[in-house]
Amino acid sequence: MKGTLVGGQEGVIMMDIALIAVIVSLVGLAIAALLYKKVISVEIDNPTVAGITQQIQDGAMAFLKAEYRYLSIFVAVVAVLLYFITETDGHLTALAFLGGAVASVLAGLSGMKAATAANGRTAMAAQNEGQAGALAVSYNGGAVMGLSVGGLGLLGISLVAYFLGAGDEGSNITHAAGFGMGASSIALFARVGGGIYTKAADVGADLVGKVEAGIPEDDPRNPGVIADNVGDNVGDVAGMGADIFESFVGSIIAAMVIADSSANMNVDYVILPIFLGLVGYLASLVGVFSMEFLKNGEPGAALRNTTFIGAGLFWVVGWFGIGFMDLDTGTDPMIAVIIGSIVGILIGLVTEYYTGIEDVFGLKPKAIPHIGQMSKTGPATNAIAGLSVGMMSTFIPIILICFGIFGANHFMMDGHTSSSAGGFMPEFGLYGIAMAAMGMLATVGVTMTVDAYGPVADNAGGIAEMSGLGKEVREITDGLDSIGNTTAAIGKGFAIGSAALTALALFAAYSAAAGLGLSQLALSDPKVVIGLLIGGALPFVVAAMTMTSVGKAANEMVNEIRRQFGVMREALRADTPEGVDLEVVSTWPKVIEHKGTSYPDSAKCIEISTDAALKEMVGPGVVAIIAPVIVGFALGAPALGGLLAGSLVTGVLMALFMANAGGAWDNAKKAIEQGHIEGAQKGDAAHEAAVIGDTIGDPFKDTSGPSLNILIKLMSIVAVVIAPSLTITGWL
């Protein structure tokens, strides 16, 4: 056995914690299944609501099944390649890779199934039970996703650690990186594919419906609306869930690899990430069920309090739990965890300040009013304002991430320069950074619940509008949706912050696995500089690829919606009374029969989004996996280290910039619609400019920006997997 046993007691070993984590995760998944049954038990007694709900669910599941068919081929090919290129025990890495991919797919499927079942039922609960009932249904729909992501992540990594004999002499926990690679691969494709799908539909529906035809959002006469609602689930539920899933397992793997590679860290440090994941999941279960006591209060406060309850319980139990372990660092790892949690919360608040409409702890946001005022002079000034806000919004989160890195490193390093170990031990500081990443992600069960709640509430509002459920119902769903926009912004902040810390921890894990010292990563080595520059350029390349893909798909969607409007005008022309303007879409009936087809034809728009997403998602995924392999084998391990460092810096900055600029554009449009911008109102030139800005921001915040979070982590985890097979000099 490597090092001491947990608590210094014979028989209480790593395997016990791993098996307990397996049992707890299975219990959590069973609870998720019960919550799903509770959601679907809500009766939809309105046939229009039932029909739209079924359309959205069918479209979403059809896309996921088609996407996973494509990915099954990719996963099989990569698993075979891993078997052959991994230096020792390639079958272990390949099996772990398959396990990570399957777990990520199951998380996406379960969350999608629940979210698409909950949306129409949330609308019905709003009509029959009021705000509290609607909040409960939408929250339970999100909870299925949250508990599935946390449960499957904990289950998978615990089983991998158990079967790899983590902590035993001769064990090689580096093979667990294969699990993270499988999760990251699925996550990138889910994020890119889902983002292309949803933004093609969203941009097309907005440009033709709101700008050209002047009809409201979610108007049933717009054939792109159903595809847009499907896209909300595909991108913001399945995509976001896969993103957070792979961050969660990535942070655990990074910490385990760092501890396992160190001669100065005993088995307790290998077990600690799984132990904290276990405590965090239990705390998440308590946080999720606290909604039963909070749902009758103010919805925003209820959602925030569930996450605070989960985080607070995690901190307390984690602190005392670590106290029972025989760690040289005492409770210092928990300090690093708490620092990570605080940094994640602060990044979320900064994100809310730059992208929100309401005050943030007494501070009145200036970004949204600025973009709103600039919209009065047209789309160009709106675009300039949005870009400037996005750029400025990167600085404070980066400073917060720096504080997190410094604090986590400081508390773990403080006093740990052992003379018996040869002096300075930097792995403790790097381990602390991995712990900080875990601090953002350990309570993923409840934080993902709150994030997944947003798309459910958004869809519920759209269904209420299309079904004509009335103003009172729409006011309830709009209120829940508005809160969901805030939780989504905070969720994106957590995703970006955790991506930065996880990627840095994985960089440290790669350096340990490749046996690289600081002298081998010096900028005086031309190959390191080459890797640095290539890595810095890759986020721009992937962002350009995803933006181009959205543009192409949206162009096809715009043409299709215009074509359908043309067909509907032709069908109406013969029976239109004299003096009625056929250009005014609001005068049309909701369904028009023409030559055997019912219009609007939503199925055609769903088909366009699906085909575009499946075709365009391949390129970015291939780049993310191939780039580290080529650089690592051609230029050597130090050059690959440079590539990871370069992609980390530009990737995090680009992700922050794109996510916040997109969010600011979106809410500037909503601020005009809600009357917050003096001298601008819905339907005027300023609103039209804001809608155009929002269409630019849509792929920024929901496709390109989020994909960069996964890009930097996927390249890092690929590097960890191939590290033992690399040489210092490479082939060149």
Buried (B, 14 or more C-beta within 10 A) or exposed (E): EBBBBBEEEEEEBBBEBBEBBBEBBEBBBEBBBEBBEBBBEBEBEBEBBBBBBBBBBBBBBBBBEBBBEBBEEBBEEBBEBBBEBBEEBBEBBBBBBBBBBBBBBBBBBBBBBBBBBBBBBBBBBBBEBBBBBBBBBBBBBBBBBBBBBBBBBBBBBBBBBBBBBBBBEEBBBBBBBBBBBBBBBBBBBBBBBBBBBBBBBBBBBBBBBBBBBBBBBBBBBBBBBBBBBBBBBBBBBBBBBBBBBBBBBBBBBBBBBBBBBBEBBBBBBBBBBBBBBBBBBBBBBBBBBBBEEBBEEEBBEBBBBBBBBBBBBBBEBBBEBBEEBBBBBEBBBBBBBBBBBBBBBBBBBBBBBBBBBEEBEEEEBEBBBBBBBBBBBBBEBBBBBBBBBBBBBBEBBBEBBEBBBEBBBBBBBBEBEEEEBEEEBBBBBBBBBBBBBBBBBBBBBBBBBBBBBBBBBBBBBBBBBBBEBEEEBBBBBBBBBBBBBBBBBBBBBBBBBBBBBBBBBBBBBBBBBBEBEEEBBEEEBEBBBBBBEBBBBBBEBBBEBBBBBBBBBBBBBBEBBBEBBEBBBEBBEEEBEEEEEBEEBEEBEEEBEBEEEEBBBBBBBBBBBBBBBBBBBBBBBEBBBEBBBEBBBEBBBBBBBBBBBBBBBBBBBBBBBBBBBBBBBBBBBBBBBBEBBEEBEBEBEBBBBBBBBBBBBBBBBBBBBBBBBBBBBBBBBBBBBBBBBBEEEBEE
